Amino acid sequence: MELHQLRYFVAVAEERHFTRAAARFHVAQPSVSAQIRALERSLGAELFHRDRKGVVLTEAGEELLPIARQVLAGVEEAVLRLQGLDALARGHLAVGATPSLATTLLPAALGAFHERHPGVALTVVEEGSHLLVERLASGHLDVGLVILPLRHAALETTALASEELVVVVGPRHRLAARAAAGRRVALAELADEPIVLFREGYDLRTVTLAATRAAGFAPRVAVEGGEMASVLAFVASGLGAAIVPSIVASGDPRLRSVRLRDPGLHRTIGLARRSDRAPSRANTELVTTIEELLAAGGWPGPRPTGLEVLRPR
């Protein structure tokens, strides 16, 4: 049984005539007759009583007609739905981002994407890069804004920007004057400073601990376990200093940012997707939107200190 046979069958049943049914599809009448006979053979039942005046449905034909109409309607609906997906009139996209990118780059990118394609539903997952990698690899996310490098056999990555990490302090902190004067600080100068540390799972926690270890000291932790927003609030309240991406510190009136002495600390912002699956149209369009956003303005909002936008290869 084939779809075109069902279409011919419904047309003959409605027209009660083979020639008029053939005219619907702009084919010769013998072609329709041959396909109806093939359909009858496959079903093992006659579908029409034929005479000189036309055709009449048999009992088997009466039984098949509503089923055939339902099947054809379902196929038509499926085609329309898939065409809608291809045209980005509808669909769904699951996007992941690290906390610092979820509050800076991602909102601007999703806003621009939604304006162009309002029918596509969006889901956002905010996690550290290593957890985003797991979700991407398992197929629970379509695309992720992550910190590079990352290595996973199932993923491909594209570098977007190189960013400087800075020390942030409250306005009454002793290092706030350094920020006002544009003077840098050596990482070793934080050895006696209380430090606000991110929770387990944050890339920034790992970076901070590795950097202080390389500088020859263990951080004196004032408070730990915070998310991005709470860490910045703790710093603003005078609990201690923290090492954060310059993108989250730019333009925040509660904070004072102090750059680290060369070579400083840097990180690479990138995109990650499955390498073994062709991305959906929505996935491709979002990536294009992000790249266009960076190429056009360098960064949404105030340009962070030490940010270099990279050209995607």
C-alpha positions as CSV (number, residue, x, y, z in Angstrom):
1,M,0.0,0.0,0.0
2,E,1.4,3.4,-1.0
3,L,0.3,6.9,-0.3
4,H,-0.4,7.8,-3.9
5,Q,-2.7,4.7,-4.1
6,L,-4.7,6.0,-1.1
7,R,-4.9,9.4,-2.7
8,Y,-6.3,7.9,-6.0
9,F,-8.7,5.8,-4.0
10,V,-10.1,8.7,-2.1
11,A,-10.5,10.8,-5.3
12,V,-12.3,7.9,-7.1
13,A,-14.6,7.4,-4.1
14,E,-15.5,11.2,-4.0
15,E,-15.8,11.6,-7.8
16,R,-17.5,8.2,-8.3
17,H,-15.7,8.2,-11.6
18,F,-12.1,7.1,-12.6
19,T,-11.7,9.7,-15.4
20,R,-12.7,12.7,-13.2
21,A,-10.5,11.3,-10.4
22,A,-7.5,11.1,-12.9
23,A,-8.2,14.8,-13.9
24,R,-7.6,15.9,-10.3
25,F,-4.0,14.7,-10.5
26,H,-3.4,15.5,-14.2
27,V,-2.7,11.8,-15.0
28,A,-4.2,9.4,-17.5
29,Q,-7.2,7.4,-16.4
30,P,-5.5,4.0,-17.0
31,S,-2.8,5.0,-14.5
32,V,-5.5,5.5,-11.8
33,S,-7.2,2.3,-12.6
34,A,-3.9,0.4,-12.5
35,Q,-3.1,1.8,-9.1
36,I,-6.5,1.0,-7.7
37,R,-6.2,-2.6,-8.9
38,A,-2.8,-2.8,-7.3
39,L,-4.3,-1.5,-4.0
40,E,-7.1,-4.1,-4.2
41,R,-4.6,-6.9,-4.7
42,S,-2.5,-5.7,-1.7
43,L,-5.6,-5.6,0.5
44,G,-7.1,-8.8,-0.9
45,A,-10.5,-7.1,-1.4
46,E,-12.4,-5.2,-4.1
47,L,-13.0,-1.6,-3.3
48,F,-15.4,-0.5,-6.0
49,H,-18.3,-1.9,-8.0
50,R,-17.7,-0.9,-11.5
51,D,-20.4,-0.3,-14.2
52,R,-21.0,1.9,-17.2
53,K,-22.5,4.7,-15.1
54,G,-19.5,4.9,-12.8
55,V,-18.3,3.3,-9.6
56,V,-19.7,2.6,-6.2
57,L,-17.9,1.7,-3.0
58,T,-18.0,-1.9,-1.9
59,E,-18.4,-2.7,1.8
60,A,-14.6,-3.0,2.0
61,G,-14.3,0.4,0.2
62,E,-16.7,2.0,2.7
63,E,-14.6,0.6,5.5
64,L,-11.3,1.9,4.0
65,L,-12.5,5.4,3.1
66,P,-12.4,7.1,6.6
67,I,-9.1,5.3,7.4
68,A,-7.5,6.5,4.2
69,R,-8.7,10.1,4.8
70,Q,-7.3,9.9,8.3
71,V,-3.9,8.6,7.1
72,L,-3.6,11.3,4.4
73,A,-4.6,14.0,6.8
74,G,-1.9,12.8,9.2
75,V,0.7,12.8,6.5
76,E,-0.3,16.3,5.5
77,E,-0.1,17.6,9.1
78,A,3.4,16.0,9.5
79,V,4.6,17.7,6.3
80,L,3.3,21.0,7.5
81,R,4.9,20.6,10.9
82,L,8.3,19.7,9.4
83,Q,8.0,22.6,6.9
84,G,7.4,24.8,9.9
85,L,10.5,23.5,11.7
86,D,12.6,24.1,8.6
87,A,11.3,27.6,8.2
88,L,11.8,28.2,11.9
89,A,8.1,29.0,12.4
90,R,8.1,26.5,15.3
91,G,10.3,24.0,17.2
92,H,12.5,23.9,20.3
93,L,16.1,24.6,21.1
94,A,17.9,23.7,24.4
95,V,20.8,26.0,25.1
96,G,23.4,25.8,27.9
97,A,25.7,28.4,29.3
98,T,28.1,29.0,32.1
99,P,26.7,31.4,34.8
100,S,28.9,34.3,33.7
101,L,27.8,33.9,30.1
102,A,24.2,33.2,31.0
103,T,23.9,36.8,32.4
104,T,25.9,38.6,29.7
105,L,26.2,37.2,26.2
106,L,23.3,34.8,26.2
107,P,20.5,37.2,27.0
108,A,21.4,39.5,24.1
109,A,21.8,36.5,21.7
110,L,18.5,34.9,22.7
111,G,16.7,38.3,22.5
112,A,17.9,38.8,18.9
113,F,17.1,35.2,18.0
114,H,13.6,35.3,19.5
115,E,12.9,38.6,17.6
116,R,13.6,36.8,14.3
117,H,12.1,33.4,15.2
118,P,9.4,33.9,17.9
119,G,7.8,30.5,17.2
120,V,10.9,28.6,18.4
121,A,10.6,27.7,22.1
122,L,13.8,28.1,24.1
123,T,15.1,26.2,27.2
124,V,18.2,27.4,29.1
125,V,20.4,25.4,31.4
126,E,22.9,27.3,33.5
127,E,25.8,25.1,34.7
128,G,29.6,24.9,34.9
129,S,31.4,23.8,31.7
130,H,32.0,20.2,32.7
131,L,28.3,19.6,33.5
132,L,27.3,21.3,30.2
133,V,29.7,18.9,28.4
134,E,27.8,16.0,29.9
135,R,24.4,17.4,28.9
136,L,25.7,18.2,25.4
137,A,27.2,14.7,24.9
138,S,24.0,13.0,26.1
139,G,21.8,15.0,23.7
140,H,20.0,17.0,26.4
141,L,21.4,20.2,25.1
142,D,21.6,21.4,21.5
143,V,24.4,24.0,21.9
144,G,26.4,25.4,24.7
145,L,28.4,28.5,25.6
146,V,31.4,27.1,27.4
147,I,34.9,27.8,28.5
148,L,37.6,26.2,26.3
149,P,39.5,24.1,26.0
150,L,37.4,21.1,26.5
151,R,37.9,17.6,25.2
152,H,35.2,15.2,24.4
153,A,35.0,12.8,21.5
154,A,31.4,13.6,20.8
155,L,31.7,17.4,20.7
156,E,33.1,20.0,18.4
157,T,34.0,23.5,19.6
158,T,34.4,27.0,18.1
159,A,36.4,29.7,19.9
160,L,34.5,33.1,20.2
161,A,36.5,35.4,22.4
162,S,39.5,35.6,24.8
163,E,38.8,37.2,28.1
164,E,40.8,38.5,31.0
165,L,40.1,37.5,34.6
166,V,40.2,40.3,37.1
167,V,40.2,40.8,40.9
168,V,37.0,42.4,42.2
169,V,36.7,44.1,45.6
170,G,34.2,46.3,47.4
171,P,34.5,50.1,47.2
172,R,36.0,50.3,50.7
173,H,38.6,47.5,50.1
174,R,42.3,48.6,50.3
175,L,42.7,47.5,46.7
176,A,39.9,49.7,45.5
177,A,42.4,52.6,45.2
178,R,44.4,50.5,42.7
179,A,41.4,50.1,40.5
180,A,40.8,53.9,40.6
181,A,44.4,54.6,39.6
182,G,44.5,51.9,37.0
183,R,47.3,50.1,38.7
184,R,47.6,46.3,38.5
185,V,48.1,43.9,41.4
186,A,50.2,40.8,41.6
187,L,48.4,37.6,42.4
188,A,50.7,37.0,45.4
189,E,49.4,40.2,47.0
190,L,46.2,38.3,47.6
191,A,47.9,35.8,50.0
192,D,46.7,37.7,53.1
193,E,43.4,38.8,51.7
194,P,40.1,37.1,52.5
195,I,38.8,35.4,49.4
196,V,35.3,34.7,48.3
197,L,35.2,31.4,46.5
198,F,32.7,29.9,44.2
199,R,30.9,26.6,44.9
200,E,32.2,23.2,43.7
201,G,31.6,22.8,40.0
202,Y,32.5,26.3,38.9
203,D,35.4,26.6,36.5
204,L,36.3,29.8,38.3
205,R,36.8,28.0,41.6
206,T,39.2,25.6,39.8
207,V,41.1,28.5,38.2
208,T,41.4,30.4,41.4
209,L,42.7,27.5,43.4
210,A,45.2,26.6,40.6
211,A,46.4,30.2,40.2
212,T,47.0,30.7,43.9
213,R,48.7,27.4,44.2
214,A,51.0,28.4,41.3
215,A,51.7,31.7,43.1
216,G,52.8,29.9,46.2
217,F,49.9,30.2,48.6
218,A,46.6,28.7,49.6
219,P,43.7,31.3,49.6
220,R,42.4,32.5,53.0
221,V,38.7,31.7,52.3
222,A,36.2,34.1,53.9
223,V,33.1,32.5,52.4
224,E,32.7,29.8,49.8
225,G,29.8,27.9,48.1
226,G,28.3,30.9,46.2
227,E,26.8,31.2,42.8
228,M,27.9,34.1,40.5
229,A,25.3,36.6,41.8
230,S,25.9,35.8,45.5
231,V,29.7,35.9,45.1
232,L,29.5,39.4,43.6
233,A,27.1,40.5,46.3
234,F,29.5,39.1,49.0
235,V,32.4,41.0,47.5
236,A,30.4,44.2,47.3
237,S,29.5,43.8,50.9
238,G,33.2,43.8,51.9
239,L,33.6,40.1,52.7
240,G,36.6,39.7,50.5
241,A,38.1,39.7,47.0
242,A,37.2,37.3,44.2
243,I,38.7,36.4,40.8
244,V,36.0,36.7,38.2
245,P,35.6,37.2,34.4
246,S,35.9,40.9,33.4
247,I,32.5,40.5,31.6
248,V,30.6,40.2,34.9
249,A,32.5,43.1,36.6
250,S,32.1,45.6,33.7
251,G,29.6,48.3,34.5
252,D,28.7,47.0,38.0
253,P,28.7,50.1,40.3
254,R,29.0,47.9,43.4
255,L,32.4,46.6,42.4
256,R,35.9,47.8,41.8
257,S,38.0,45.8,39.2
258,V,41.7,45.4,39.5
259,R,43.7,43.9,36.7
260,L,46.4,41.3,37.4
261,R,49.9,41.9,36.5
262,D,51.1,40.2,33.3
263,P,50.8,37.5,32.3
264,G,47.6,37.6,34.3
265,L,44.8,35.1,33.9
266,H,42.7,34.6,30.8
267,R,40.0,32.2,29.5
268,T,38.6,31.4,26.1
269,I,34.8,31.6,25.5
270,G,33.5,29.1,23.0
271,L,30.6,27.2,21.5
272,A,30.1,23.5,21.8
273,R,27.9,21.1,19.8
274,R,27.6,17.4,19.0
275,S,30.1,16.5,16.2
276,D,28.2,13.4,15.1
277,R,24.8,15.1,14.4
278,A,23.9,17.6,11.8
279,P,22.6,20.7,13.7
280,S,19.0,21.8,13.3
281,R,18.1,24.9,11.4
282,A,17.3,26.6,14.7
283,N,20.7,25.5,16.2
284,T,22.6,26.9,13.2
285,E,20.6,30.2,13.3
286,L,21.4,30.7,17.0
287,V,25.1,30.2,16.4
288,T,25.0,32.6,13.5
289,T,23.2,35.1,15.7
290,I,25.9,34.9,18.4
291,E,28.7,35.3,15.9
292,E,27.0,38.2,14.3
293,L,26.4,39.9,17.6
294,L,30.1,39.6,18.5
295,A,31.3,40.7,15.1
296,A,29.1,43.7,15.0
297,G,29.6,45.2,18.4
298,G,32.4,43.2,20.0
299,W,30.2,42.5,23.0
300,P,26.7,43.3,24.1
301,G,26.8,46.1,26.7
302,P,29.9,47.7,28.2
303,R,33.0,46.3,26.6
304,P,34.9,44.2,29.3
305,T,38.5,44.8,30.1
306,G,40.9,42.7,28.1
307,L,38.3,41.1,25.8
308,E,39.4,40.0,22.3
309,V,36.7,38.8,20.0
310,L,38.0,35.9,17.8
311,R,36.9,35.2,14.3
312,P,35.2,31.8,14.2
313,R,37.0,29.5,11.8
